């Protein structure tokens, strides 16, 4: 919507040091692909640092007019980005009305320190996401670096990776959990095929929602729809089932 230059899928921009927490890695790039990725990243940096932030206010109005509130802006900050691109990220989030920027938790602690410092400067939170590498202590170092560093907790990934309920983690870190992904997964293994229709996996979605309601913890939660659409159903119908599942948990 803001008019960012297109990048070629075959030559993606470089990933942050250490990669994303628990995602599948890419194969090694050829020198030509690496050069193309660097050029694409440089082009994107030039566009971002020259863009008038008013463009994002225009985008926000489109969502406001549709009755949609933007609470998070996702952009992965890397060590090789200039300070101006960091400022762009947080200014864009504020212009959109977001209270947080989200990204994968970097393995490089110097990077999470830098991100946390910019988050404090702009008074915007950062919710770090993890996949099946998440544990109850996985975010501790990043949270100690800045009061603006916190969690974007995916309760399905947490169950799949740890085999335990995320409720103790939420009770411990609720003040630093800035947003959550809701999905239902089985405990064992890590393939996307283990994403289940809500109520058929091992993730205590209802318990989590009731915990938030009971304690009045105003943590934004979102349906991350990743299970295969069953035969005879539709994406929209399944989303409606997830919404009804959550509603029933909260009124039950």
N, C-alpha and C positions, 0 to 999 in steps of 0.2 A: 504493500500500500504506500510505503514511503518512497518507493522508486529505487531501491538498491540495485546496483549492477548485478546481472546474472553471473553465476559461476558455473563452470563446466563440471558435471557430476563425476567425470573420469579423473579430474584433477582437483580434488578438494583442498581447502586451505589446511595448513598444518594443524595438528592437534596439540593441546596443551601438554606440557611435560608430565610424564607418568600416565597420561591417558585418562579416560573416564573410569569411574569406579565400577568395575564388573562388566563393562560392555565388551563386545567382540572386537578384536583389533583388525586393522586393515593389513593387507599384504604390503611388502616393500614397494615403494614407487621407483620408477626409472628416473634417471637424471632429468629427462625431458619433462616428466610429470611433476617432479619436484620444482623445476623452474617455472612451469605453468602455474603451480599452486602458489608459489611465492608472488608471481605477478598478479594473480587474482586477489591474493590477500592485500597486496599493496594498493590495488585499485579500489578495493572495498574500504581500506583505511582512508584513502584520499577522499572518497565519497562521504564517509561518515563524518570526518573532521571538518568538512566544508558545508555540511547540511544544516540548514536553519531548523532549529528545534521546533519552531512554529508548525512545521510539517506534521509533527507528532500530535500537536494539539488538534489539528484538523482530523487526523485519524481517530483521536479520542472522541471527538464530537460524533463521528459516525456510530461508534459503539454506544455512546450516551443516548443518542437518538433512538437506538434499537433496544434500550433498556438493559444493556450489558455493562457490568462493571469490570474493569481491568485491574486485577490485584497483583499481577506479576508480569515481568518482562524477562524473557529468556535470551541470554547472549553469553557465550563462553568467552571469558577473558583469558588471554594468553600472556606469557612472559615477554614475548617479542612485540607486543603492542605498545605504542607510545602512550604517554599520559593523556594526550588529547583524546585518544580513543576510549580510555577509561572514563574520562569526563563525559564524553558523548553518551556512553552507555547509561550512566546514572541520570544524566539530564533527560535522556529519552524516556527512561522509566518514570521520572517525575512528571514529564509532560503528558504521558499517557494516563496518569493518575495511579500508577502502580506504587505499592509500598515496598516492593522487593524485586531484586534481580535474581534469577535462578540459573544454575549451571551445575555441571558435575563437580564433585569435590576433587580438587587437584591433589595429586600425590606430592607435588612440590610445595613444601610449607612456606617457602619464601613467596610463592605466588599467592597463597591464601592470605598471607600477611599483607601483601600489597593490595589485594582486593579488599580486605577488611579495612585498611586505612582509607581507601577511597570511599568505601561505603560509609564510614564514620564522617568523612568530610562532607558527603552529600546527604547524610541522614536518611539513607535508604538501606534496608536490610538485604542480606544475601542469603538465600536458601540453597544450600548445597545438597545435591541429589546423589544418592548411591544406589547401586543395584544389589546383587546378592552378596557383595562384600560388606554390606552394612552390619554393624554390631552396635551394642549400647554405648561403646566407647569410641566409635570410629570418628566422631566429629569433635572429640574433646580438645584436640590440639588447635583446630581451627577456631573453635569457640573461645579458647583462651587468648587468642591473638587479637580479637576485636569483639566488642559487644554487639556489633552488627553482623557478625558471622553466625549462621545458624543452620537449621535443617530444612530441607524439603524432603520430607519422609515419604517413602513409598512402602506402605504396609504390606503389600503383596510380595515385593522383592525381599523385604525383611524376613517374612515368614519362610520364603523359599530358601533363603541363605542361612538363617539361623535355626530354623525348625521350632522357634518359640514365638509366643505372642508378643506383639509390639506394645502392649499395654504398659508394662513396666518402664519401657523407654519413654513413652509419652508422659507418664507420671513424673519421671525424672527431669525431662527436658522440655516440658510443655511451653515454658516461657520463651524458649529459643527455637521452637518449631514454627516456622513462618508459613508453611503450607504443606499439604499432604496429597499424595496420589492414592486413590482407592482402587484396588483390584483384588481379585480372589485367585490365589495360587496354591498349589500343593506344596508340602514341605520339602520333598525330595527332588533333587535335580534342578536344572536351570534353563531348560528349553522353553520357548514361547508357547509350545503346545500345552504346557502345564497351566496356562491361564485358563480359568474356569468360569462358567456362568456363576454369578454371585449366589452364594449359598451352597455351592458344590465343591469348593476347595477347602483349604485349612485356615484361611485368613479370617480372623474374628472381626469382620467389618462392622457388624451390629454392635459388638462390645465397644469398639473404638468410638463409634458415633454416640453411643449412650454415655461413654466416659466424658466426651467433650461437652455434651448437653448437661450432664450432672454438675460438672465443675465450671460451667460457663466459660470454657476456654474458646475464645473466638479465633480459631485456626481455620483458614479457608481450606476446604477439601474439594477435590475434583475427581470425577469419574475418568479413569484412564482405561478406555475400552480397548482391550487387546485380545480377548478370547474370540475364536472363530464364530461367525454368525451361523447359528444352526440352520439346517435345511428347513425351508418353509418359513423362515423368519426374515427380518430385515435389520439393518443397522439401527434404524430409528426405533423399531420395536424393542430391540435389546437394550438400548439406552433408557427407554421408558421403564423397562423392567428393573434396571439398576436404580433408577430414581425411586420407584415404588418400594424396592427393597430397603433403601435408606430411609424413606419416609416411615415405613412400617416399624423399623428399628427405633426410630425416635418417638413414635407415639405409643409403642408397646410398653 
